[in-house]
Amino acid sequence: MGGPGQRPSNGQTDGNRGAGSVGQDQGMTGQPTGSSNQGTSNDGDKASTSGDKGTTAGNDNSTSGGSGATRDGQHRGPGGISGNGPGMGGPGGGMGGGRSGNSSSAYATPLAIFAALFFGVFVFIAYRFRAREWKLGERNRGLMLWTVLGAGFFLRMAIVPWISGHMDLMLFRNWAMTAADSLSGFYTNGSSDYPPFYIYILYVIGKIGSTDAFSPYMSVLLRLPNILADIVTAYMLYRLASKRVGYAISLGLAIFYVFNPAVFINSTFWGQVDSFFTMLIVGMIVLLVENRIGWSTVLFTIAVLMKPQGIIYGPVLFFELLRQRKIQPWFLTVGGAVVTTILVILPFSWGQEPLWLLDLYKGTVGEYPYASVNAYNFFALIGGNYTQDTTTLFLFSYHTWGMIGIVLVTLFTWWMYIRSRKPQFAAAAALVLIAGVFTFASSMHERYLFPAAALAVLAYLYLRDRRFLWLAGGFSLTIFLNTFDIFYSSNARDSYGIILCVTSLLNVLLFGYLVKVVWDCSKSTTIETAPSTDRVSPELPSARPAWGASSQGVNTTIDS
């Protein structure tokens, strides 16, 4: 297991190697295996790990630099990190989100019931209360908001100690301890090809977790940044909504995001970092619309330095620069990107080759040569999950078709942006890009669609078309189904089940519906040029009032 992106010699090509061990179901205790100090895995961002002393059954007392050892099949109580089931370290496991890298399945049924109730309530409210008034006292605004956010936070914190999480947490813990031991030597001493920004977060976690007081709670610490990111993103959506659609709808959107099962399962159950990444993307779009291009570029650059798929959102920034037709924003963008990149990578650059970061990203490009890597999209729908992307589909290979899909989606987004002639279209453009690339590009992983739920809400707030709220609900459903199936399923990685078929078809249909909505909105003349205070929403092109607020922002009317 050499440097970044290196393929394993045993023929496992999907990066599913747990930290120093091959997955076996070892029951409650498990036994350390192997003597390697470099286990590798991936999270869809092509990652590997180094230097871990393994785990214990009761806590996560560990330090970096020891012999790598993991324990599979452990169902543990508070504070533990484990994975279970067959295949950990084998095909489908590891940070690629492969099957069977999950924790105890005892909570699958409660989570599924919660999701069914959530989406049922979402549909009920959307239909039942479209023509009714919601009256909320103005004096209760702050109390109700912080009650919602606080309930979401403490509910997550109460659940986390009892959920062992995905095998990914093993990798994050290993990296945290390695970074805490030597931040500047993180890449030179190990073999991780995870981008550098989130290593700072793991460094802080590793420092805290290495103390006797906090070492038993490493599982909680590793998920805390993303739990906080869930709450921060919900707050950002609320703040923006309160200026545009009134208090009741603003609070409803915060509730929608905080208790969204698709958000919940990612940060709290799986233990992944997509919530933090989404927070950066939402912040980037908001700053871009507010014409703060320099700071928007900083967040975009950080997103790319955290996850390679951040580059998917680059065209949105590019489109806005072209729309402004000024030279100064270009200087701000280039300067912001360069300075941010230097500041982030500098501590890791000592002893490295000048182009080490480029080599790091290049090592990830060919890591997963499949049409789909557990992403329930168009290629999965036609049987391409874990099919080699060099396989011919009609005239071209899956990889070529994927590249064609990326180009077409990008060109369509550019066309819509030009038609709209407004920066408020940025959120819809970002949504089209991520939904289109996820649906029609190759080598997609199940969690790449995660930002779509927040971006759909953001697009609604800027374009005032309630169809984006239906898209937010629809994408939330498919994100949850895809993540839930991969997290809990113990089937073979090439399983072609009903959840895969239904979810993949829904994603294709949702993208088609999104194209129609974006087409309508791009030619609309009602897109606002600046944020407004609480007032009655303007009419949509269909001459039907949007979901909005009264002029006082207290009594909110939802029209049909």
N, C-alpha and C positions, 0 to 999 in steps of 0.2 A: 504494500500500500504506500505508494510513494507520495509525490507532491500533489498539488491541486489538480483535481479532475482526472487523476490517473485511474484507469480501469482496473478492477480486481482481476487476479489471475485465475480465479476459480470459475470464471464464466458468468458471474453475477454482474449484470450490466446496469442495474438500476440503483446502485448506490445504497443498497439496503443492508448495511453491515453495522450492527450494533457495536457500541464502544468496546472493541476488543474481544467480542465473543460471537459465536454463532447461536442464534436463538433456539432454545429448547424450553419446553414447558416443564419447569422444575418445581412446581408447587409453591408452598408457602415460603420456603427459605431459599432454595436455589444454591448453586455452588459457583464460586468464581471460576472462570475458565480462561485459558490462554495466558500467555505472558507478554503479548504485544502491548506496547504502550501507545499505539496509534490505531484506534478504531475509526472507521469512517462510516458516514451515512450521508443523507441529504434531506433537505426540507423542501424540495422543489426549487431551491436556490443553489443546489449542488454544494454540499458542505461535507466536511470531514472533521474529525476531532482528534485530540491527543491527550496523553498523560492523565490517567485517572486511576484511582485506587479502588474503584468499584463502589458498591453500595452495601449497606447493612439493612437488616430486616426492619429495624425500628426507626432509623433515621438516616440522614445523609451525611454523616461525618466522613469527609473525604478531603484529600489534598491532591494537588497536582503533582505530576512527575512520577507517580508510582506505576505499578503494573496495571495495564488495562484489564478490567473485568466487569462484566455486567451480569445481572441476574434476571432471567426471564421467568415469566409465569408467577410473579409475586403479587399477591393481593394484599396490600398493606393498608394500615390505618393512617391516622394523621401524620403528616410530615414525610411520608414515604414517596419515593419515585420508583416507578417500575413499569414494565410492560408485561404483557402476558400473551399466551397463546402460541401456537406453532408459527414458525416462519420469521421470528424476530432475528434480524441479521440475514435473513434469506430473502427471496424474491418478494417484493411488495412491502417490506418493512422499512424501518429507518425513517429518515427525515423526508423522504419523498412522499410520505403520507401513504405508504403501502399498507395493505391489509394486515391485520393482526398485530400491529404495533401499539395496541391500545392497552389501557388499564383494565381493571375489573369491569366486566360487562353487567354487574349487578345494577347499575344505574341507567342502563339503556332504556328500560321500560318507563321509568319516571320521566326521563328526558323526552322520550317519544310522546308521552301523554301531555307533557307541558307544551311541546311544539304543536300538537294537534289543537289544544285549547287556544294557544296564542293565535294561530292562523285562523281558527274558527271565529274568534273574537274580532280579528282584523276584518274578515269578510262581513261579519254581522254589523259592525260599526259602519263600515263603508256603505252598506246598503240601508240599514235601518235608520241611521241618523243623518242621512244626506240632506234632508229638508227640515232639520230641527235646530233649535238654538241650544247652545251650551252656555249656561250662565255660571261664571266663576267670579267670586268676589275679588276685587282688586287688592284688598289687603292681604289676601292669602297667596299672592303670587310667589314671593320668595319662599315661604314655608312649603308650599306644594312642590315647587321645583326641587328644593334641596331634600325634601322627603323622597321624591322619586329617585334622584341621583344617589342619595344615601342608601336607600333600600336596595338599589341595584348593586352598589359597591359591597355592602355588608352581606348581601345574599351570596355574592361570588366568594367573598372571603370565608363565609361559613361553609361553603361547599368544597372549596379547594383542598383543604387538608384531607378530605375523605376520597378524593379522586386522584388516583396515582398518575394519570396522564399518559400521554403517548410516549413512545420510546425517544421521541425528540428531546424530552426533558433531560434524559441521560446525557445527550450531546451538549445541550445548553449548560448543564451543570459542569461537565468536563471543561468546556471552554471557559466558563466563569472562573473555575479554579486555576486553570492555566494562565488566563489573563491576570488574575490577582497575583500569581506568582511572579510574572514578568510581562507587563503590558507591551513593552517595546519588542520583546522577543516572542510574542505570540505566534507569529507566522514563521519565524526562523527556527524556533524550537519545536514546533508542531507541524501538522500537515493539514490544517484547516484551510478550505478555500471559501469560507463564508466571508462576505464583504466586511469592511472594517468598522462601519459606524456602530452597529449594535454591540460590538465587542466592548465598547466603552460602558454600555449598560451592564453587560455581563461582568465587567471588571469590578464595578461597584457592588454588584450582587455577590461576586466571589469574595470580596473583602469582608462584606458583612457576614456572609455565610460561613466564613472560615473561623469565626469566633465561636466559643463554646455555647454562648447564649442562643445563637441563631442557627447553628448548624443543623439541629433537628427539623428546622422549618425551611430548608432549602427549596422544597417543592413550592411552597407558598411564595418565597422571594422571587423565584424564577418567573412566576406568573403575575406577580404584582404589577410590573410596568405595563403589561397589556390590559390588565383589569382597569388600571387607572386610565389607560388610553381609551377604553370603552366609554368611561364616564366623561372624559374630556371631549371626545367626539360628539357625544350626546349633548353636552353643554354648548358646544360650538353651533350645532344645528339649532338648538333652542334659541340662542342669542340672535342668530341670523333670522330665524322664523319670527321672533317677537317683533322685528322691525318691518315685517312684510305681511304676515297673515294673521296676526292677533294672538292673544295669549292662550286661548283654549287649544287651538291647533298646534301652537308651539309646544305646549306641554304634552300634547298627544304624540307629537313627533319624537320628543325626548323619551317618552315611555316606549314608543315603538322601537327605538334603537337600544335603549338600556336592557329591555327584556326580550329582545329579538333572539330566538333560539339559534339562528345562524351565527350571531355574534357571541352568544353564550358558550356554544360548544367549542368555538375556536380558542378563545382565551382561557376559559375556565376549565373545560374538560380536556381538550387536546393539549393546551399549553403552548400554542404557537404564537408568533409575533406579528400576525397579519393585522391585528388591531392597532398596534403602534405604527405600522406602515400606512394603514388607512388614515390615521390621524394626520400624518404628514401630508398625504395627498389631498385630504379635505382642506387643510390649512393652505396648501399651495394654491388650490383653486380659488378659495376665498380671497387671498391676497392678490391673485391675478386679476380677478374681477374688480377689486378695489384699486387697480392700477399701481400696486406696489410690487413692481416687477422684480426689483432687486431681491426683496425678501422672499418672494415667490420662488425665485431661482434657487435661493439658499435651501428652502425646504425640498424642492425638487432634487437638487443635488444630493442632499442627505438621504432622500428616499432611494436614489439610485445606488448610493454608497451603503445602503442597508440591504436592499434586495435588487438583483439584476433586473427583475421585471418592472422596476420603476421607470425604465426607459420607455415603456409602453405609453406613458403619459407625456413624454417629451414633445410630441407633435402639438399638443394643446398650447404649450408655451411658444412654440415656433409659429403657430397660426396667429396668435395674438401679436407677436412681434411684426409679422407681415401686415396685419390689419392696421397697426398704428402708423406705419410708414414713416418712422422717425429713426434717427441714428442713435440717439441717447439710450433708448431702452436696450439696444443691442450691446452697448458698452456695459450697461448695468448687468445684463445677463451673463456676458462672458466674464466680466470681473467677478461677479458673485459666484459663478460656478468654479472658477479657478481658485479663488481665495478659500472657498469652503472645502474644496478637494484637498488643497495643500494642508489646511489646518487639521482635517480629519486623518489624513494618511501619514502625516509627518512623524508622529511617534512610532509608527510601525515600519518606517523606511530605513532605519539604521541597519546597515549590513545587508541591505537588499539591492538587487539590480535596479537601475533607473526606471525601467518599465515593468516593475514587479506587479503593479496593480493591473496593468493591461493583461499580463500573463495570467493573473488570477482569474479575470473574467473570461479570458479565452479558454481557460481550462474547464469552464462550466458549460460552454456552448454545446459541445458534443457529448455531454455526460449522459443524456437520456435520449438515445436515438429511436424514439417510438412515436407512433402517430398520436397516441394519447397516453399519459401516465396517470391513470385514474381520474382524469378530468372527464366528466360526463358531458360530452359535447358532440359535434357532428361526427367526428371520426370514431368516437366510442359508439355512437348510434349505429354506424354501419359495420361495427365489429373490429374497429382498429385499436382497441385498448391493448397496450403492450405489443402491438404489431410493429415490427421494424419500420422506421420511416423511409427506408429505401425500397420498400415493397411498392410495386406499381399499382396504382389505382387508375383505371382507364389509361390515359396517355402518359401521365406523369406519376412520380413517386408521391407518397404522402407528404414528404418534406417539401417538395416543389409546390404541391397544392396548398400547403400551409403558408408558404411564402407568398403565393398569389393571393391567398386570403388576407394576409396582413396588408399587402399593398392596396388591395381593393377597399378594405375597411378604412385605411388611412386616407385614401383619395376621396372616398365618400364623406368622411368627417370633414376634410378640408373644404369640400364643396358646400356642405351645410354651414360651416363656419363663415364662409364668404357670403352666402345668401343672407345669413342672419345679420351680419355687420355689427354685432354687439358683443362685448366681452362677457355679458351674462350667459352667453351660449357655451362658455368654457366647461361648465359642469356637465351639460348634455354631451359635449364632444368627448370628454373624458369617459363618460359612461358608454358611449358608442365604441370607443377604442377598446376598453377592457372587455366589454361583452362580445364584441366582434372578434377580437384576437383570441379570447378564450374559446369561443365557439368554433372557429374555423382555422386556427393555427395548430401546428403539430407541437409535440413535446410539452403540452400544457399539463399542469398538476391540478388536483382537485380544489386547492385553496386560492388559486389565482383570481377567481371571480369575486372573492370576498369584498373588495371595496365597492362593488356595484350597488349594494344596498344603501350605503351612505351617499353615494354619488347620485342615485335616483332621487333621494330626498332633496339633495342639494339642487338638482335640476328643477324639481318642482318649485322650490323657493325662488329661483331666479326667473323661471319661465311661466310660472303660474298655470300650468296645465296639470290637472289632477291625475291624468293618465300616468304621469311619472310616479305617483303614489301606488298605483296598481303595479307598476313595474318594480317598485321597491319591495312590495309584498311578494311578487312573483319571483324575483331574483333571490329574496331571502329564503323562500321555500326551496328553490333548487340548490342554493348554497348549503342549506341545512341537510337536505336529503343526500347530497353528494358527500359531504363531510361525515355525516352520521354513518352512512353505509361503509365508507372506507375505515372509519375509526373503530367500528364495532364488528364489521363482517370478518368472518374467519374463512371465507371462501377463497378459492384460488384466484390469483391475480387476473386471470383471463376469463373470469366468470362473466357470463352475459345474462344477468338477471333482470327481473322486472323493474327494480329501482333504477338500474342503469338505463334501461330503455326509456322509461317514463321521464326520468330527470333529463336525459339527453335531448329527448324530443321537446320537452318544455323549454329548455334553453334555446333550442333552434327557433321555436315559435315566439318566445319572448324577444329574441333579437329581431325577428321579422316585425313584430309589433313596435319595438323601439324605433326601427327605421321609419315606420309610418308616422309615429309621434314626432320624431325629430324633423322629418320632412315638413310636417304641418307647422311646427314651431319655427323652423328656419325662415319661413316666408311670412311669419306673423309680424305685424307692426306694433304689437303690444308689449314687446320686451322692454322692461324698464331700463333706463340709462343710469339710474343711481338708486341706492337703497332708500326706502321710504319709511316713515313712522307708521304705526298701526293705522290702517284706514281700509276702506272698502276696496277689495281687489278689482283690477280692471277686468273687462270681459275678455273671454277667449275668442279666437277666430270663429268658433262655432256659435257665438253670441250667447253662450251660457256662462253665467257667472262662475268664477273659479272659487275653490274653497278659500275663504278669506275671513276678514274680521270687520267688526263695526268700527266706526270712527273713534269710539272710545277704547277699543281694544279689550272690552270686557265681555260683551255678549257676542259670541261668534256664531255665525250662521253658515251651515254647510249645505250648499245647494245640490240639487240632483242634476 
